[in-house]
Amino acid sequence: MSQTHPEPAEGETQTITGTPGSPGSAVAPVAVLAAPPALPEQRPEVTDTAAETDRAHAALEQVAVGLETRAAGSGPEAAAVLGAQALMARDPQLGTNIAKEIGEGVPAAWAVHSAVAGYQDLLRAAGGYLAERAADLADIRDRTVAVLLGVPMPGLPDPGHPYVLVADDLAPADTAQLDPAKVLAIVTRRGGPTSHTVILARSLGIPAVIACGRAGELTDGVEVAVDGDRGEVVLNPTATQVAAAVERAERRQKILAHSSGAGRTEDGVAVKLLLNVGAEDPGESAAHDCEGVGLLRTEFLFLDRDTEPTPDEQYESYARLFRAFGDRIITVRTLDAGSDKPLAFVAQGEEPNPALGVRGFRTARALPGLLERQLAAIARAASDTGAHVRVMAPMISTPAEAAEFAELARAAGLAEVGVMIEVPGAALLARQVLDRVDFVSIGTNDLAQYTLATDRMLDSLPDLLDPWQPGLLRLIQEVGTAGVATDKPVGVCGEAAADPLLALVLVGLGVSSLSMSAPSLAAVRYALARHTLADCRDLAELALAAAGPAQARDAVRGAADDEVAGL
């Protein structure tokens, strides 16, 4: 049964909840992002289909150029997202679908709207990576329609003072332009825990609450207190609540400014703090206070290309990053592609359920030679630079697959070989997997998706993808226990590693390294330094015994060091 909520009376204090997106707290008046332009009620007739088609294609190109311009002036995380979005605007199949609609007498703006909707349906049905791109495509649609109608695309609000940005959802192009000095927090009605809104908000250090169903009740000017750790938004907060939120934000900033160095628990147990990187500038990534790279996503070299990158192209890309990080550890994930991250230069055919199909390491079966060429390029770059390089395969399901990958990697000349644990079957057989490789790294985003049978970008079920789910934590415990028993490293490179409280639980479950985006490093480092390994194990037991993710989070927060719980 659907639940209704009374509209808050003017000045009434009321708390609405969503999903924690990006940590931190802030207090400010609301500014609502205006809706994109709608199609007029009257649809004009098309008298020249060729001219109308040219107009549509020119508008798409204008949007693509605009995205590239924004990418050039953005940070590395945002630049990678916007660059990929520009490629989507130039997708030949999208242009073909639009031309087909126009050929049937549909005006350009309407044709764009219809063709994109059809494309989005296909992406959502595909699941996984492609489903995540459906929201990005909506922004391309809105911007193209605005160009065709000759109306401006609503930009970010500018009320003349710092504010909390409220939106149905945020497009990457808008999120990338956020100024943390003006936008103190974000609240969205939709969005998933691995959406670009969350990724970019974290990279900017902006607190965010997503999947907040009652965000539509927030209106311009109403003061709110946002708690990105708890997923709470307080309307018309009391003076006491405002003071607490401000004090918390100031304390967090002061604490984190002095958090530096290697990851250690209070009793000196080492926990490596590593960085997740992709297409970012290697020099900028290496400048962060981290102990190396826990996840180098290599698919940015392969996706959106008509031909496979040559061994020399791959070598140059890897060598640049290896040199930038010097003697710090670098963990390279081999190509994570397949039906849900299609390779344009390979015809793989359609699959009924791509998220459960040929992806990750499984592509080695379908595409002989592709993985071997990548491993050879990585090994050559590692040898020439003298870097400390490890390599790991994604989407490993069985010990036999782990052994197969290890044989290929070692034959290429790579000494340290690991695999990712993203499938429950691999987690349950972690001891046997670790008998065949040197380390494992847990991808909590996919492991949650497969464990809870929930598409990771499904807005309607964000609680099932919460990394605090006790069922997910039990699988992580299986892997951690196997790591301790075999004396081999177990890492986490999913979004769970970026949560300071959850990081303590993960260490208590046997995890020995945590890899995350740069803005999260300081808080996780500080949390570890305030707790012994025994403390972490006690907190892990509390989380495992909880009835659900909210109860697990609350139990750990209540038992953790007060300074960490209040970050």
C-alpha positions in Angstrom: 0.0 0.0 0.0 1.4 3.4 -0.9 2.0 5.8 2.0 1.0 9.4 1.9 2.7 12.1 3.8 1.2 15.4 4.9 2.6 18.5 3.4 4.8 20.2 6.1 3.3 23.3 7.5 5.2 26.5 7.0 8.1 26.7 9.5 7.4 23.1 10.7 10.4 20.9 11.4 10.2 17.6 9.5 12.7 15.0 8.5 12.5 13.2 5.1 14.8 10.3 4.2 16.6 8.9 1.2 19.7 6.9 0.4 23.2 8.2 1.6 25.0 9.3 -1.5 28.0 11.4 -0.5 29.2 11.9 3.1 29.1 15.2 5.0 26.6 17.7 6.3 25.4 21.1 5.4 22.7 23.7 6.2 21.4 26.2 3.6 18.2 27.3 1.8 16.9 25.1 -1.1 17.3 26.1 -4.7 15.4 23.8 -7.1 16.8 22.9 -10.5 14.3 24.0 -13.2 12.8 21.3 -15.4 14.1 20.9 -19.0 12.1 22.4 -21.8 9.0 20.5 -22.8 7.8 19.9 -26.3 5.1 22.3 -27.4 1.5 21.0 -27.6 1.3 22.0 -31.3 3.5 19.8 -33.5 4.5 21.5 -36.8 4.4 19.8 -40.1 7.7 18.7 -41.8 8.0 20.0 -45.4 11.6 19.1 -46.0 12.7 15.9 -44.4 16.3 16.2 -45.6 16.7 19.7 -44.1 15.0 18.6 -40.9 17.4 15.6 -40.6 20.4 17.9 -41.1 19.0 20.2 -38.4 18.7 17.3 -35.9 22.2 16.1 -36.6 23.6 19.6 -36.3 21.9 20.0 -32.9 23.4 16.7 -31.7 26.8 17.8 -32.8 26.3 21.2 -31.0 25.5 19.3 -27.8 28.5 17.0 -28.2 30.8 20.0 -28.7 29.3 21.7 -25.6 29.9 18.6 -23.5 33.5 18.4 -24.7 34.0 22.1 -23.8 32.7 21.5 -20.3 35.0 18.4 -20.1 38.0 20.5 -20.9 37.4 22.8 -18.0 36.5 20.1 -15.5 38.4 17.8 -13.1 39.5 14.4 -14.2 36.5 12.4 -12.9 34.0 14.8 -14.6 36.1 15.0 -17.8 35.9 11.3 -18.3 32.1 11.2 -17.7 31.5 14.2 -20.0 33.8 12.8 -22.7 31.8 9.6 -22.8 28.5 11.5 -22.9 29.7 13.5 -25.9 30.5 10.2 -27.7 26.9 9.1 -27.0 25.6 12.2 -28.7 27.5 11.2 -31.8 26.4 7.6 -31.7 25.6 6.7 -35.4 22.7 4.4 -34.4 21.0 7.2 -32.5 21.4 9.5 -35.6 20.0 6.8 -37.8 16.9 6.3 -35.5 16.2 10.0 -35.5 16.5 10.2 -39.3 14.1 7.4 -39.6 11.5 9.2 -37.5 11.9 12.4 -39.4 11.5 10.4 -42.7 8.1 9.4 -41.4 7.1 13.1 -41.0 8.1 13.6 -37.4 9.6 17.1 -36.6 13.2 17.0 -35.4 12.6 17.8 -31.8 9.9 15.2 -31.5 12.0 12.7 -33.4 14.9 13.2 -31.0 12.6 12.8 -28.0 11.1 9.6 -29.4 14.3 8.0 -30.6 16.1 8.6 -27.3 13.2 7.1 -25.4 13.4 4.0 -27.5 17.2 3.9 -27.0 16.8 4.3 -23.2 14.4 1.3 -23.1 17.1 -0.8 -24.7 19.8 0.4 -22.3 17.6 -0.2 -19.2 16.7 -3.7 -20.5 20.4 -4.5 -20.9 21.1 -3.7 -17.3 24.5 -3.0 -15.6 26.7 -0.5 -17.3 24.3 0.3 -20.1 21.4 0.9 -17.7 23.6 3.5 -16.0 23.9 5.4 -19.3 20.1 5.8 -19.7 20.1 8.9 -17.4 23.0 10.4 -19.3 21.1 9.9 -22.6 18.1 11.8 -21.1 20.4 14.8 -20.7 21.5 14.6 -24.3 17.9 14.5 -25.3 16.9 17.5 -23.3 19.9 19.6 -24.5 19.3 18.6 -28.2 15.5 19.4 -27.9 16.4 22.8 -26.4 18.7 23.6 -29.3 16.0 22.6 -31.8 13.3 24.6 -30.1 15.6 27.6 -29.8 15.2 27.9 -26.1 17.9 27.9 -23.3 18.6 24.8 -21.3 18.0 25.6 -17.7 21.3 26.0 -16.0 22.2 25.6 -12.3 20.3 28.0 -10.0 22.1 31.2 -8.9 20.2 32.7 -6.0 23.1 34.8 -4.9 24.0 32.8 -1.9 25.2 29.2 -1.0 22.3 26.7 -1.3 21.2 23.1 -1.3 20.5 21.9 -4.8 17.3 19.9 -5.2 16.5 18.1 -8.4 14.6 15.2 -9.8 18.0 13.9 -10.9 21.2 15.5 -11.9 22.9 15.1 -15.3 26.7 14.7 -15.5 27.0 18.0 -17.3 25.3 19.8 -14.4 27.1 17.9 -11.7 30.5 18.5 -13.2 29.9 22.3 -13.1 29.0 22.4 -9.4 31.0 24.8 -7.2 31.3 23.4 -3.7 31.5 27.0 -2.4 28.0 27.6 -3.7 26.3 24.2 -3.8 26.7 23.0 -0.2 24.7 19.7 -0.7 22.6 17.8 -3.2 19.2 16.2 -2.8 17.7 14.2 -5.6 14.4 12.3 -6.0 15.9 9.6 -8.2 19.4 8.1 -8.6 21.3 5.0 -7.6 24.3 4.5 -5.4 26.7 4.1 -8.4 25.2 6.9 -10.5 27.3 9.6 -11.9 25.7 12.1 -9.5 27.1 10.2 -6.6 30.5 9.6 -8.1 31.0 13.2 -9.1 29.5 14.6 -5.8 32.0 12.5 -3.9 34.9 13.6 -6.1 33.9 17.2 -5.3 33.3 16.6 -1.6 29.7 17.7 -1.7 27.2 15.9 0.7 24.4 14.2 -1.2 21.2 12.3 -0.4 19.7 10.4 -3.4 16.6 8.4 -4.1 14.7 10.8 -1.7 11.1 10.2 -2.8 9.8 13.3 -1.0 12.4 15.7 -2.5 9.5 17.2 -4.5 8.2 18.7 -1.3 11.2 20.9 -1.1 10.7 24.4 -2.5 13.0 27.4 -3.2 14.1 29.2 0.0 13.1 26.7 2.6 16.1 26.0 4.9 17.2 22.4 5.2 19.9 20.4 7.0 21.4 17.7 4.9 23.1 14.6 6.3 24.8 12.7 3.5 25.9 9.9 5.9 22.5 9.1 7.3 20.5 10.0 4.1 18.4 12.5 6.0 17.1 16.0 5.1 15.6 18.1 7.9 13.2 20.8 6.7 13.1 24.0 8.8 15.7 22.7 11.3 15.7 24.0 14.8 18.5 26.3 16.0 20.0 23.3 17.9 20.0 21.1 14.7 21.5 23.9 12.7 24.3 24.4 15.2 25.0 20.7 15.4 25.2 20.4 11.6 27.5 23.4 11.2 29.7 22.2 14.1 29.9 18.8 12.5 30.9 20.2 9.1 33.6 22.4 10.6 34.9 19.6 12.8 35.1 17.3 9.8 37.0 19.8 7.7 39.5 20.4 10.5 40.1 16.8 11.3 40.5 15.7 7.7 42.9 18.6 6.9 45.4 16.9 9.3 44.8 13.3 8.2 47.7 12.1 6.1 50.1 9.2 5.6 49.7 5.4 5.4 46.6 3.6 6.6 47.0 2.2 10.1 44.7 1.1 12.8 45.2 2.6 16.3 47.4 -0.5 17.3 49.5 -0.2 14.1 47.9 -2.8 11.8 48.6 -1.7 8.2 45.5 -1.2 6.0 46.6 0.1 2.5 44.6 3.1 1.3 44.5 3.0 -2.4 42.9 5.0 -5.3 40.4 4.0 -7.9 41.4 5.6 -11.2 40.5 5.4 -14.9 40.9 8.0 -17.7 42.1 10.7 -15.3 45.4 12.5 -15.8 48.1 10.3 -14.3 50.0 13.2 -12.7 46.9 14.5 -11.0 46.0 11.0 -9.7 49.5 10.4 -8.4 49.5 13.7 -6.5 46.9 12.4 -4.0 48.0 11.2 -0.6 47.5 7.5 -1.2 49.6 4.3 -1.1 49.0 3.4 -4.8 46.2 2.3 -7.1 43.8 -0.4 -6.0 41.8 -0.3 -9.2 43.0 0.9 -12.6 40.0 0.6 -14.9 41.4 -0.2 -18.4 38.1 -0.3 -20.4 38.4 3.4 -21.2 41.0 2.4 -23.7 38.6 0.0 -25.4 35.1 1.3 -25.2 33.7 3.7 -27.9 36.4 2.7 -30.4 35.9 1.2 -33.8 39.1 -0.8 -33.6 41.0 -2.5 -30.8 43.7 -0.3 -29.4 47.1 -1.4 -30.6 49.7 -2.9 -28.2 51.7 0.3 -28.5 48.7 2.5 -27.6 48.0 0.4 -24.6 51.7 0.3 -23.6 52.0 4.1 -23.7 48.8 4.6 -21.6 49.9 2.1 -18.9 53.5 3.4 -18.9 52.4 7.0 -18.3 50.5 6.0 -15.2 53.1 3.6 -13.9 55.8 6.3 -14.1 53.6 8.8 -12.3 53.1 6.5 -9.3 56.8 5.6 -8.9 57.3 2.8 -6.4 53.7 2.7 -5.1 51.6 -0.3 -5.8 49.4 -0.3 -9.0 46.6 -2.8 -9.4 45.5 -3.1 -13.0 42.1 -4.6 -13.8 42.0 -6.2 -17.2 39.3 -5.3 -19.6 35.9 -5.4 -18.0 33.7 -5.5 -21.1 31.1 -7.6 -22.7 27.5 -7.5 -23.7 26.7 -4.8 -21.1 29.8 -2.8 -22.1 29.8 -3.6 -25.8 33.0 -3.4 -27.9 32.3 -1.7 -31.1 35.0 -3.6 -32.9 33.6 -7.0 -32.1 30.2 -8.4 -33.1 29.2 -10.5 -30.0 25.4 -10.8 -30.8 22.5 -10.2 -28.4 22.0 -11.8 -25.1 18.7 -12.2 -23.2 20.3 -10.9 -20.0 23.6 -9.2 -20.6 24.3 -8.7 -16.9 24.5 -12.5 -16.6 26.3 -13.0 -19.9 29.7 -12.7 -21.5 31.4 -10.0 -19.6 34.7 -9.5 -17.7 37.0 -12.5 -17.9 34.4 -14.4 -19.9 35.2 -12.2 -22.9 38.5 -14.2 -23.2 36.5 -17.2 -24.2 34.7 -15.3 -27.0 37.6 -13.1 -28.1 40.8 -15.2 -28.3 43.9 -13.1 -28.2 42.4 -9.9 -26.8 43.3 -10.6 -23.2 46.7 -11.9 -24.1 47.6 -8.7 -26.0 46.5 -6.6 -23.1 48.5 -8.6 -20.6 51.6 -8.4 -22.8 51.2 -4.6 -23.0 50.8 -4.3 -19.2 53.9 -6.6 -18.6 56.0 -4.6 -21.1 55.1 -1.3 -19.4 55.7 -2.7 -16.0 59.1 -4.0 -17.0 60.2 -0.8 -18.8 59.2 1.5 -15.9 60.2 -0.8 -13.0 56.8 -0.2 -11.4 55.2 -2.4 -8.7 52.3 -3.7 -10.8 49.7 -6.3 -10.0 47.0 -7.5 -12.4 43.6 -8.8 -11.7 40.7 -10.2 -13.8 37.1 -9.1 -13.3 34.0 -11.3 -13.2 35.7 -14.5 -12.0 33.1 -17.1 -11.0 35.1 -20.3 -10.2 38.5 -21.4 -8.9 39.1 -22.9 -12.4 38.7 -19.5 -14.0 41.0 -18.0 -11.4 43.6 -20.6 -12.3 43.2 -20.0 -16.0 43.7 -16.3 -15.7 46.7 -16.8 -13.4 48.4 -19.0 -16.0 47.8 -16.4 -18.8 49.1 -13.5 -16.7 52.2 -15.3 -15.4 53.0 -16.5 -18.9 52.9 -12.9 -20.0 55.6 -12.1 -17.3 53.4 -10.6 -14.5 54.4 -11.9 -11.1 51.5 -10.8 -8.9 48.2 -12.0 -10.1 44.8 -11.7 -8.5 41.1 -11.7 -9.4 38.0 -9.8 -8.5 35.3 -11.3 -6.3 32.0 -10.0 -7.7 30.0 -13.2 -7.9 28.6 -15.0 -4.8 29.9 -18.3 -6.1 33.5 -17.0 -6.0 33.0 -15.5 -2.6 31.8 -18.8 -1.2 34.8 -20.6 -2.6 37.3 -17.8 -1.8 39.7 -20.2 -0.1 40.0 -22.3 -3.3 40.3 -19.2 -5.4 43.1 -17.8 -3.2 44.9 -21.1 -3.5 45.4 -20.3 -7.2 46.2 -16.5 -7.1 48.2 -14.1 -5.0 45.4 -11.7 -3.9 41.7 -10.9 -4.4 39.8 -7.6 -4.5 36.0 -7.4 -3.8 33.8 -5.3 -6.1 31.0 -4.5 -3.7 28.8 -2.9 -6.3 28.5 -5.9 -8.5 28.6 -8.4 -5.5 25.6 -6.5 -4.0 23.8 -6.6 -7.3 24.2 -10.4 -7.8 23.7 -11.2 -4.1 20.4 -9.2 -3.7 19.2 -9.9 -7.3 18.8 -6.1 -7.8 19.9 -4.1 -10.8 22.5 -1.7 -9.4 20.9 1.3 -11.1 17.3 0.5 -10.2 16.0 3.7 -8.5 13.1 2.0 -6.8 15.2 -0.5 -4.7 18.2 1.5 -3.4 18.0 -0.2 0.0 18.7 -3.6 -1.5 22.0 -2.2 -3.0 23.0 -0.7 0.3 26.6 -2.1 1.0 25.6 -2.4 4.7 23.2 -5.3 3.8 24.2 -8.0 6.4 23.9 -10.7 3.7 26.5 -8.9 1.6 28.7 -8.5 4.7 28.6 -12.2 5.3 29.9 -13.0 1.9 32.7 -10.4 2.4 33.5 -12.2 5.7 33.9 -15.5 3.8 36.5 -13.8 1.6 38.2 -12.0 4.5 38.5 -15.2 6.5 40.0 -17.0 3.5 42.5 -14.2 3.1 43.6 -14.5 6.8 43.8 -18.3 6.5 46.0 -18.2 3.4 47.9 -15.1 4.5 47.0 -13.4 1.2 45.8 -9.8 0.7 42.0 -9.1 0.4 41.0 -5.7 -0.9 37.8 -3.8 -1.5 37.5 -1.5 -4.5 33.8 -0.9 -4.6 32.0 2.2 -3.2 31.8 0.5 0.2 35.4 1.3 0.8 34.8 5.0 0.8 32.5 4.9 3.9 34.6 5.6 7.0 32.3 3.5 9.3 31.9 0.7 6.9 35.6 0.7 6.3 36.1 -0.3 9.9 33.6 -3.2 9.5 35.4 -4.3 6.4 38.8 -4.4 8.2 37.1 -6.3 11.0 35.9 -8.9 8.4 39.5 -9.5 7.2 40.0 -6.9 4.5 43.6 -5.6 4.3 43.3 -2.8 1.7 40.7 -0.3 0.7 40.5 1.5 -2.7 38.3 4.6 -3.2 38.0 8.0 -4.9 40.5 10.6 -3.6 38.1 12.8 -1.5 37.3 9.8 0.8 40.9 8.9 1.7 41.3 11.3 4.6 38.1 10.3 6.4 38.8 6.6 6.1 42.4 7.1 7.3 41.2 9.0 10.3 38.6 6.4 11.2 41.2 3.6 11.1 43.6 5.5 13.3 40.9 5.8 16.1 40.2 2.1 16.3 42.2 -1.0 17.0 41.9 -4.2 15.0 39.9 -5.7 17.9 37.6 -2.7 17.8 37.0 -3.3 14.1 36.2 -7.0 14.7 33.7 -6.0 17.4 32.0 -3.5 15.0 31.9 -6.2 12.3 30.0 -8.5 14.6 27.5 -5.8 15.3 26.9 -5.2 11.6 26.6 -9.0 10.9 24.0 -9.4 13.7 21.8 -6.6 12.5 18.4 -7.1 10.9 19.1 -4.8 8.0 21.4 -2.2 6.6 19.9 0.7 8.5 20.2 -1.2 11.8 23.7 -2.3 10.9 24.8 1.3 10.2 23.2 2.6 13.4 24.7 -0.1 15.6 28.2 0.6 14.3 27.8 4.3 14.6 26.6 4.0 18.2 29.6 1.8 19.1 32.3 3.6 17.1 34.6 6.4 18.4 32.5 9.6 18.9 34.8 11.7 16.7 34.4 9.2 13.8 30.7 8.7 14.3 30.2 12.4 14.1 32.3 12.9 10.9 
